[in-house]
Amino acid sequence: MDPVYAVLLLAAGFGAGVCNAIAGGGSLLSFPALVAAGLPPVTATVTNAVAVWPGYLGGAAALRSRLTEHRSLLPRLIVVGTAGAVGGVVALLAAPPEVFTALVPYLVLAATALFAAQPLISRRLAERGGDSRFTLFAGVFLGGVYGAYFNGGMGIVLLTALALGIDASVDLLNGLKSVLTLTVSTTATIAVAVFGPVDWWSVAVLAPACLLGGMVGAKISDRLRPGAFRAVVIVFGAGAGIAMLFTGIG
């Protein structure tokens, strides 16, 4: 691996870990870095899925205390999320690579827009009352499909599905979301590790950097403004999506 690209991946991985711990959206840093390092889009997304998995494990462990109130729902949510993730992996690996390559700039831009709107979405959903089990399970299934197909913004999609289906505070739902992101990520990671074109050299560079960034982000999250990291991710994600759109990657 070119030393310049290795440094790029280390920086992107560390930044992704910090952002995931503080504000989310870390894949909007790590995925474009993998593409910039020369990986084809499908290889980049499956490599990213494997590399960021330790961060989801850490997030689920950190938020496990918020699961008590809705623990009875967990088994069903995990089954539905896993089923969605399997569908997303099949869609990613079975379709011609050109399909994902054509979609990826729009996926990056859509995930960036969703990430930018997350504070507004969270406030609106916090004001909404009432439970809907159909909306809940349908949303979690679709979130699993999306998360396994393209990791960027998965947590926001799943949190929105949970908030639409369960009348509870966003803080409490964040615990369920952390378990579901881990579930979808684990399913996708196992599948792509066996069947996908993972670039293991990139994983070896990116995964430890993501883990270290997550640990640092967790320690300093209470002292930093998430808005500052959010702005960096939005600018980077928008720039990467536009660059992919106009340079022929998509």
C-alpha positions as CSV (number, residue, x, y, z in Angstrom):
1,M,0.0,0.0,0.0
2,D,1.2,3.5,-0.9
3,P,2.3,5.2,2.4
4,V,0.3,8.3,1.4
5,Y,-2.9,6.3,1.2
6,A,-2.0,4.5,4.4
7,V,-1.8,7.8,6.2
8,L,-5.1,8.9,4.6
9,L,-6.8,5.8,5.8
10,L,-5.3,6.2,9.3
11,A,-6.6,9.8,9.5
12,A,-10.0,8.9,8.0
13,G,-10.4,5.9,10.3
14,F,-9.5,7.9,13.4
15,G,-11.9,10.7,12.4
16,A,-14.6,8.2,11.6
17,G,-14.3,6.6,15.1
18,V,-14.4,10.0,16.8
19,C,-17.4,11.1,14.7
20,N,-19.3,7.9,15.4
21,A,-18.8,8.3,19.1
22,I,-19.8,11.9,19.2
23,A,-22.3,12.6,16.4
24,G,-22.4,9.5,14.0
25,G,-21.8,9.5,10.3
26,G,-18.2,8.2,10.4
27,S,-18.6,6.1,7.3
28,L,-19.0,9.4,5.4
29,L,-15.3,9.9,6.1
30,S,-14.0,6.3,5.9
31,F,-15.8,5.2,2.7
32,P,-14.6,8.1,0.5
33,A,-11.1,7.6,1.8
34,L,-11.1,4.0,0.7
35,V,-12.4,5.0,-2.8
36,A,-9.7,7.7,-2.9
37,A,-7.1,5.0,-2.0
38,G,-8.0,3.3,-5.3
39,L,-10.6,0.6,-4.2
40,P,-13.6,0.0,-6.5
41,P,-16.9,1.2,-4.8
42,V,-18.2,-2.3,-4.0
43,T,-14.8,-3.3,-2.5
44,A,-14.7,0.0,-0.6
45,T,-18.1,-0.5,1.0
46,V,-17.6,-4.1,2.1
47,T,-14.1,-3.2,3.4
48,N,-15.6,-0.3,5.3
49,A,-18.3,-2.6,6.7
50,V,-15.7,-4.9,8.2
51,A,-13.4,-2.1,9.4
52,V,-16.0,-0.1,11.3
53,W,-17.5,-3.1,13.1
54,P,-15.5,-2.7,16.3
55,G,-17.0,0.8,16.8
56,Y,-20.5,-0.6,16.7
57,L,-19.6,-3.2,19.3
58,G,-18.2,-0.5,21.6
59,G,-21.3,1.7,21.1
60,A,-23.7,-1.2,22.0
61,A,-21.7,-2.0,25.1
62,A,-21.6,1.7,26.2
63,L,-25.4,2.1,25.8
64,R,-26.6,-1.3,27.2
65,S,-28.0,0.4,30.3
66,R,-30.7,2.1,28.1
67,L,-32.2,-1.3,27.0
68,T,-34.2,-2.1,30.2
69,E,-37.5,-0.5,29.2
70,H,-37.8,-2.2,25.8
71,R,-35.8,-5.4,26.4
72,S,-38.8,-7.5,25.5
73,L,-38.8,-6.1,22.0
74,L,-35.1,-6.9,21.4
75,P,-35.4,-10.5,20.1
76,R,-38.0,-9.6,17.4
77,L,-36.1,-6.4,16.4
78,I,-32.8,-8.4,16.1
79,V,-34.5,-11.0,13.9
80,V,-36.1,-8.4,11.6
81,G,-32.9,-6.3,11.4
82,T,-30.9,-9.5,10.5
83,A,-33.4,-10.4,7.8
84,G,-33.1,-6.9,6.3
85,A,-29.3,-7.1,6.5
86,V,-29.3,-10.4,4.6
87,G,-31.4,-8.8,1.9
88,G,-29.1,-5.8,1.7
89,V,-26.0,-8.1,1.4
90,V,-27.6,-10.2,-1.3
91,A,-28.6,-7.0,-3.2
92,L,-25.0,-5.7,-2.9
93,L,-23.2,-8.9,-3.9
94,A,-25.6,-10.4,-6.5
95,A,-26.2,-7.3,-8.6
96,P,-23.6,-6.2,-11.2
97,P,-20.9,-3.9,-9.6
98,E,-21.9,-1.3,-12.1
99,V,-25.2,-0.8,-10.3
100,F,-23.6,0.1,-7.0
101,T,-21.0,2.2,-8.8
102,A,-23.8,4.2,-10.5
103,L,-25.7,4.7,-7.2
104,V,-22.8,5.4,-4.8
105,P,-22.5,9.2,-5.4
106,Y,-26.2,9.6,-4.7
107,L,-26.1,7.3,-1.7
108,V,-23.2,9.4,-0.3
109,L,-25.1,12.7,-0.9
110,A,-28.4,11.3,0.5
111,A,-26.7,10.0,3.6
112,T,-25.0,13.4,4.0
113,A,-28.3,15.2,3.7
114,L,-29.9,12.8,6.2
115,F,-27.0,13.3,8.6
116,A,-27.4,17.1,8.3
117,A,-31.1,16.8,9.1
118,Q,-30.6,14.5,12.0
119,P,-31.1,17.1,14.8
120,L,-34.3,18.4,13.2
121,I,-35.6,14.8,12.7
122,S,-34.7,13.9,16.3
123,R,-36.6,16.9,17.7
124,R,-39.7,16.2,15.5
125,L,-39.7,12.5,16.4
126,A,-39.4,13.3,20.1
127,E,-42.6,15.3,19.9
128,R,-44.5,12.5,18.3
129,G,-46.6,10.1,20.4
130,G,-48.1,6.7,19.9
131,D,-46.8,3.2,19.0
132,S,-47.0,1.4,15.7
133,R,-45.6,-2.1,15.6
134,F,-46.1,-2.4,11.8
135,T,-44.2,0.9,11.2
136,L,-41.5,-0.2,13.7
137,F,-40.8,-3.6,12.1
138,A,-41.1,-2.4,8.5
139,G,-38.8,0.5,9.3
140,V,-36.2,-1.7,11.0
141,F,-36.3,-4.2,8.1
142,L,-35.7,-1.4,5.5
143,G,-33.0,0.1,7.8
144,G,-31.3,-3.3,7.8
145,V,-31.4,-3.5,4.0
146,Y,-30.0,0.0,3.7
147,G,-27.3,-0.5,6.4
148,A,-26.0,-3.7,4.8
149,Y,-26.1,-2.3,1.3
150,F,-24.5,1.0,2.2
151,N,-23.3,1.7,5.7
152,G,-23.4,5.5,5.7
153,G,-26.2,7.0,7.8
154,M,-27.5,3.6,8.9
155,G,-27.8,4.7,12.5
156,I,-30.0,7.7,11.6
157,V,-32.2,5.5,9.4
158,L,-32.7,2.9,12.2
159,L,-33.2,5.6,14.9
160,T,-35.9,7.2,12.7
161,A,-37.6,3.8,12.3
162,L,-37.6,3.2,16.1
163,A,-38.9,6.7,16.9
164,L,-41.8,6.2,14.4
165,G,-42.8,3.0,15.9
166,I,-42.2,3.4,19.7
167,D,-43.4,6.3,21.9
168,A,-40.2,6.9,23.9
169,S,-37.4,9.5,24.2
170,V,-34.7,9.5,21.6
171,D,-32.1,8.9,24.4
172,L,-33.8,5.6,25.3
173,L,-34.2,4.6,21.7
174,N,-30.5,5.2,21.1
175,G,-29.8,2.1,23.2
176,L,-32.0,0.0,20.9
177,K,-30.5,1.6,17.9
178,S,-27.0,0.7,19.0
179,V,-27.9,-3.0,19.3
180,L,-29.5,-2.9,15.8
181,T,-26.6,-1.2,14.2
182,L,-24.4,-3.9,15.7
183,T,-26.7,-6.6,14.5
184,V,-26.8,-5.3,10.9
185,S,-23.1,-4.6,10.9
186,T,-22.3,-8.1,12.3
187,T,-24.5,-9.8,9.7
188,A,-23.0,-7.8,6.8
189,T,-19.5,-8.2,8.1
190,I,-19.8,-12.0,8.3
191,A,-21.4,-12.2,4.9
192,V,-18.9,-10.0,3.1
193,A,-15.9,-11.6,4.9
194,V,-17.0,-14.9,3.4
195,F,-18.4,-13.9,0.0
196,G,-17.3,-10.2,-0.6
197,P,-14.2,-8.7,-2.1
198,V,-12.8,-7.3,1.2
199,D,-9.4,-5.6,1.0
200,W,-7.8,-6.9,4.2
201,W,-4.8,-4.7,4.0
202,S,-7.0,-1.7,4.2
203,V,-9.0,-3.3,7.1
204,A,-5.7,-3.8,8.9
205,V,-5.0,-0.1,8.7
206,L,-8.5,1.3,9.1
207,A,-10.0,-0.9,11.8
208,P,-7.5,-0.1,14.6
209,A,-7.7,3.6,13.7
210,C,-11.6,3.5,13.9
211,L,-11.3,1.7,17.3
212,L,-8.8,4.2,18.7
213,G,-10.9,7.1,17.4
214,G,-14.0,5.7,19.0
215,M,-12.2,5.3,22.4
216,V,-11.0,8.9,22.2
217,G,-14.4,10.2,21.1
218,A,-16.2,8.5,23.9
219,K,-13.8,10.1,26.5
220,I,-14.1,13.6,25.1
221,S,-17.7,13.6,23.9
222,D,-19.0,15.5,26.9
223,R,-16.4,18.3,26.4
224,L,-16.8,18.9,22.7
225,R,-19.6,20.3,20.6
226,P,-21.1,17.7,18.3
227,G,-22.0,20.4,15.9
228,A,-18.4,21.0,15.0
229,F,-17.8,17.4,14.1
230,R,-21.2,17.4,12.3
231,A,-20.1,20.3,10.1
232,V,-16.8,18.6,9.2
233,V,-18.7,15.4,8.2
234,I,-21.3,17.3,6.2
235,V,-18.7,19.2,4.3
236,F,-16.6,16.2,3.6
237,G,-19.5,14.0,2.7
238,A,-21.0,16.6,0.3
239,G,-17.6,17.2,-1.3
240,A,-16.9,13.5,-1.7
241,G,-20.3,12.8,-3.2
242,I,-20.0,15.7,-5.7
243,A,-16.5,14.7,-6.6
244,M,-17.6,11.1,-7.3
245,L,-20.5,12.4,-9.4
246,F,-18.3,14.6,-11.6
247,T,-15.2,12.4,-11.8
248,G,-17.0,9.4,-13.2
249,I,-16.8,7.1,-10.1
250,G,-20.6,7.0,-10.3
